[in-house]
Amino acid sequence: MTRTCPILLAAVLVTLVPSASVFAAAYQGPTDLVACPEGKALFVLCRDAGQVAVVDVATGKVAKRIDCPAPPTGLALCPEGKMLFVTCAKPQGSVAVIDVADGKVKNTIEAGHSARAPVVSPDGKRLYVCNQFNNDVSVIEIATGKTLARVPVIREPFYSAVSPDGKTVLVTNLLPNDPCDSYNVASAVTLIDTATNEPTNIRLPNGSTSVQEVCVSPDGKFAYAVHVLARYQMPTTQLERGWMNTNAMSIIDVAAKKLVNTVLLDDIDLGAANPWGVAVTPDGKTICVTHSGTQEMSVVDVEGMHAKLNEVPNTIEEAKAAGRYDNRGTYSSVVKADIPNDLAFLVGLRRRIGLESSDPWAVVEDAEKVNGPRGLAVIGRKAYAAVYFSDLIAVVDLDSPQRRPVTLIELGPRPKLTKARRGEMHFHDAALCFQHWQSCSSCHPDARVDGLNWDLMNDGMGNPKNNRSMLLAHQTPPSMASGVRADAETAVRSGITHIQFAVRPDEDAQAIDEYLKGLKPLPSPYLVSGQLSESAKRGKAVFFSEKINCAKCHPEPLYTDKQMHDVKSRGKYDRRDDFDTPTLIECWRTGPYMHDGHWVTLEALFKEGKHGKAGGGDLDLLSEQELNDLVEFVRSL
């Protein structure tokens, strides 16, 4: 008996698609999508519209729209395809349980701060939800809606996938959580044993950050996570050959719980910036990766890649014995440790497909053709990418011999881009960059931090400093830790010239300014029902007390006096004693702390670093309770 997708059957009975005028002025903002089990429909998460659009795959049309009760961030289907789980982000996150047939919310399950990236166990009994700013994963019993556990991860769980046997849930950690002045700084992928809820953290190569999506091969043997691989220990003097940022995919052995290796998705002279979505075809033959910075898709030969990985020796001795080594360094990857630096490793195994339609007349309106591919779904041998800024689904026929085998599905009339929206697009677009190696978001995911120190050339070479959030940058001059840019407007233009190595019209910079000025702080996960906890209230009194007087340099409302101060934080690489006072707003998400990123936590900054003492506040006068309360207040801002 042929199964019929319930959502398409419902669409036949009643048309729920509003008129075009309803959506003419609104952005759809598709970020993720999932296919129903039969592959006849796609559920598309439209973040900006606050909806899930249901697309009939056969016709390429939106059959139905489902309103979400709160801003949606992720979606997952139960195995039989009858229930849709949509995570909704707000300080108290939730999961909307939606009946696919009628599009109605049947239940709402509580989750954590900025809940996202749900995944359902293969038996349909459990739901796993990433609580991005609680740094944990909720394990939820679907039948009762009860949270069975909160599993700790490293930092900002961003995406999840489950193995076909249901024994392992894999979670990407968006950012590193290491001292930035240490030798090795890297994000991790967390593997959760579903029988015990015990996490195992698989550390990625040094410089791994902005880890986006992860997927598992159909046989369950390997997982593939995509991320930026930053060369943060190099001075930022050039971009050629990925000198600053490369773009990578890490392969994990699921059963052994270990990193196999990391391959680069760039070409030698052309970057493939900001890998975001990743999926394997059902036949296990092909890996697809969207590049949100270069508006393209990588298509990788799985068998060929693994065969080549296995051929490379582990040691120099093995390489010599196999005749793969000589003193002139003839081979790019002499040993397996060389592979993450080999820009030619996937030559012949990877195809780059630009996501503009093969039809030159398709979609020629204002929204910049095709820009911002993110989430991925695969049906058979076709890959579907959610294109965020263009309100499209890009469909790639993986078996087509065409150079650009792409068709486009429009999710609604395409709106005119506001100046701020265009600035957001430019911020994420590597077309602004020489050879497309990176976008602004490569170092500033979500316009915040990447958890690394960078040796920028604006204040000389050899004195790396911690990356800073763009939140309130235009309201809190000067810019940069050493205050070398008078304001954020100057910094944006200098970044395009000296970090992107590009010459762009000033209207691009003006648009980026507008986007950054519109950033709003998120409520802290340390607030209780949106208010300071009792501990934080006591800490506020300590913060403003004459005994400590943190407010001397960090006054309300921006919690910075916008001045340079010597707080005795000069390190061995620094050439000055005074540094810009940063805003404390949203500092709960911008560690590690100080200009050199030495202190991973606020507790360590106060207790070990004695921060504030140089300004006259004697932290030694505080009791343990007072110090803990102070920390609680600061990270509640």
C-alpha positions, 0 to 999 in steps of 0.5 A, spaced: 500 500 500 502 506 498 503 511 503 501 518 502 504 524 506 498 527 511 500 534 510 499 533 502 493 530 503 490 535 508 493 541 503 488 537 498 482 538 502 483 545 504 488 551 502 491 554 507 496 558 503 495 566 504 495 570 498 501 573 496 500 580 499 500 577 506 508 575 505 510 580 500 513 585 505 516 579 510 522 575 510 521 568 510 528 566 512 529 559 511 534 556 515 533 548 515 528 543 512 527 536 513 523 531 508 517 527 510 519 519 510 516 518 503 520 524 500 514 527 497 514 533 502 519 538 505 518 542 511 522 548 511 523 552 517 522 559 516 525 563 521 523 570 520 516 569 518 515 564 524 512 559 520 514 552 517 512 552 510 510 545 507 513 544 500 510 539 495 516 536 492 513 534 485 510 541 484 515 545 487 510 549 490 508 551 498 502 547 499 501 549 506 504 554 512 504 552 519 504 558 524 509 557 530 507 559 537 514 562 538 520 564 534 522 557 531 529 555 531 529 547 529 525 542 526 525 534 526 519 529 524 518 523 528 520 516 524 513 515 521 512 522 519 506 524 523 508 529 528 513 535 527 517 537 533 519 545 532 524 548 537 522 555 539 527 560 542 526 565 547 529 565 554 525 559 556 525 555 550 520 550 548 518 545 543 512 545 539 509 538 538 505 539 531 500 534 528 502 534 521 495 532 518 492 539 521 498 543 522 495 544 529 500 545 536 498 539 540 503 540 546 508 544 548 514 541 552 519 546 556 526 546 554 532 550 555 535 557 553 535 558 546 533 551 544 534 549 537 536 543 533 532 537 535 533 530 533 528 524 534 531 517 536 529 512 531 524 508 535 520 515 536 521 515 544 526 520 545 527 527 543 534 531 544 534 538 544 540 543 544 539 548 549 545 553 546 546 558 552 545 553 557 550 549 554 547 542 555 542 537 551 535 536 554 533 528 553 525 528 553 520 522 553 516 524 547 510 520 550 510 524 557 513 530 555 518 529 561 525 531 561 529 525 563 536 528 563 540 535 561 546 532 559 552 537 559 556 539 553 562 544 552 560 550 549 553 553 545 551 546 542 548 548 535 546 542 531 545 534 533 544 528 529 543 521 531 546 514 529 541 509 525 541 504 531 539 510 536 545 508 540 549 515 539 547 522 539 552 527 536 552 534 538 556 540 535 559 545 540 559 552 536 565 555 539 572 553 543 572 553 551 579 554 552 584 560 554 585 563 548 593 564 549 594 557 550 597 553 544 591 549 542 584 552 542 579 548 538 571 546 539 569 539 540 563 534 537 560 531 543 557 524 543 552 522 548 551 515 549 543 514 549 543 508 554 547 512 560 546 519 557 554 520 558 557 525 554 564 523 550 567 530 547 571 529 541 576 535 540 577 537 533 584 540 530 587 546 533 583 552 530 576 549 529 571 554 531 564 555 528 562 548 528 555 548 524 552 541 522 553 534 523 550 528 520 551 520 520 552 516 514 547 511 513 551 505 515 552 509 522 560 508 522 562 515 520 559 522 522 561 528 518 561 535 522 563 542 518 566 548 521 571 553 520 579 551 521 582 558 523 590 559 522 589 564 528 597 563 530 599 566 523 599 574 523 594 576 518 598 579 513 595 575 507 589 570 505 593 566 499 592 559 500 588 559 507 593 563 511 587 566 515 581 561 515 580 555 511 573 551 511 573 544 513 569 537 514 571 533 520 570 525 520 569 521 526 569 514 527 562 513 531 563 506 534 570 508 536 569 515 538 575 518 535 577 523 530 579 520 524 581 526 520 579 533 517 579 535 510 579 542 507 573 544 502 577 549 499 581 549 493 588 552 493 586 559 490 579 559 492 576 559 498 569 555 500 567 560 506 562 558 512 560 551 511 554 550 514 549 544 512 552 537 511 548 531 509 549 524 506 545 521 500 541 515 502 545 510 498 551 513 502 555 515 496 555 522 496 556 527 502 553 534 500 555 541 504 552 548 503 557 553 503 553 559 506 559 564 505 560 562 497 553 560 495 555 554 493 554 546 495 560 541 495 559 534 493 564 529 495 565 522 493 565 518 500 568 512 498 574 515 494 575 520 500 575 514 505 580 510 500 584 516 500 584 517 507 586 510 508 592 510 503 596 516 507 601 513 512 601 514 519 608 516 520 614 518 516 617 511 517 611 508 514 611 513 508 618 512 507 617 504 507 611 505 502 615 510 497 611 516 499 616 520 502 622 523 499 626 529 502 624 534 497 617 533 500 614 531 493 607 529 496 602 534 499 600 529 505 606 525 507 602 523 513 595 523 516 597 529 520 598 533 514 591 532 511 588 538 515 593 542 511 592 539 504 588 544 500 589 539 494 586 533 498 579 532 495 582 534 488 578 529 483 573 527 489 569 534 490 565 538 485 563 545 487 556 547 484 554 554 484 547 555 487 544 560 481 539 556 477 541 553 470 535 558 468 539 565 467 532 568 467 530 565 474 529 569 480 532 576 478 529 580 483 532 584 488 534 579 493 541 578 490 539 571 486 542 566 491 545 568 497 546 564 504 545 557 503 544 553 510 540 547 512 540 541 507 535 535 506 537 529 501 531 525 497 534 520 493 539 523 489 537 530 490 539 535 495 535 541 497 538 547 501 535 552 505 537 559 502 536 564 508 537 571 504 533 569 498 527 566 501 529 560 496 530 552 496 535 550 491 535 543 488 541 540 486 540 534 481 547 530 484 546 525 478 546 531 472 552 532 468 550 539 467 555 544 470 550 547 474 544 542 475 540 547 480 533 549 480 530 554 485 523 553 489 521 560 491 517 560 498 514 567 497 514 573 493 521 576 494 521 582 498 526 588 497 532 588 502 532 594 507 539 597 508 540 593 515 538 586 511 543 587 506 548 589 511 547 582 514 547 579 508 554 582 506 556 580 513 555 573 512 558 574 504 565 572 502 564 575 496 567 581 499 573 577 501 579 576 496 579 569 493 572 568 498 576 565 504 572 568 509 566 573 511 565 577 517 562 572 520 567 567 519 571 570 525 564 573 528 559 568 528 552 571 530 556 577 530 559 575 536 566 571 538 569 565 535 573 564 542 580 565 538 586 570 539 588 574 532 594 577 531 591 583 527 596 588 523 592 594 526 597 595 532 603 591 529 605 584 529 606 579 534 601 581 539 595 577 538 588 579 542 582 576 543 576 577 538 571 581 541 563 581 540 560 586 535 554 587 539 554 595 541 560 596 538 558 602 534 555 605 541 562 604 545 568 607 541 573 606 541 574 600 537 579 594 538 582 592 545 588 597 544 583 603 541 587 603 535 580 605 531 576 611 533 570 608 532 566 602 529 565 605 522 572 606 521 573 599 524 568 596 519 572 599 513 579 597 515 576 590 516 574 590 509 581 593 507 585 589 511 582 583 513 578 581 507 583 584 503 578 587 498 576 594 495 568 595 496 563 601 495 562 605 501 555 603 501 557 596 503 560 598 509 554 603 510 549 597 510 554 593 515 554 599 520 546 599 519 546 591 521 551 591 527 547 597 530 541 593 530 544 588 534 540 586 540 543 583 547 539 576 548 537 576 556 542 572 560 541 565 561 542 566 569 536 571 569 530 568 573 524 569 569 527 575 566 529 578 573 536 578 577 536 572 582 537 573 589 544 572 588 545 577 583 541 582 587 546 581 592 552 581 587 549 588 584 550 591 591 557 589 591 558 591 584 556 598 585 559 599 592 565 603 594 569 597 597 569 594 590 567 600 585 566 596 579 562 601 576 568 606 576 570 603 569 563 600 568 558 605 569 551 604 567 547 603 562 552 600 557 557 598 563 563 601 560 566 608 560 569 608 553 576 609 556 583 606 556 585 603 563 591 600 565 588 594 569 595 590 570 593 585 564 599 587 560 602 580 557 609 578 554 607 580 547 603 586 549 606 593 547 602 597 551 599 597 558 592 600 557 586 597 554 579 599 552 574 598 557 569 593 554 561 593 555 559 588 560 553 587 557 552 579 554 559 578 557 556 571 559 557 569 552 563 572 550 569 569 554 574 567 555 576 574 558 581 580 558 584 582 551 588 576 551 583 571 552 587 568 558 581 567 563 576 562 561 571 564 566 569 570 570 570 566 577 577 565 574 578 572 572 576 575 579 579 569 584 586 568 580 586 574 576 584 579 581 581 583 576 579 590 579 584 590 584 588 595 580 582 600 579 582 600 587 577 595 588 580 590 593 577 583 592 581 580 598 576 584 602 570 580 599 567 573 602 567 567 598 559 568 598 560 576 596 565 574 590 560 568 587 554 574 588 558 579 584 560 573 578 552 572 578 550 579 577 556 580 572 554 574 568 546 576 568 547 583 564 
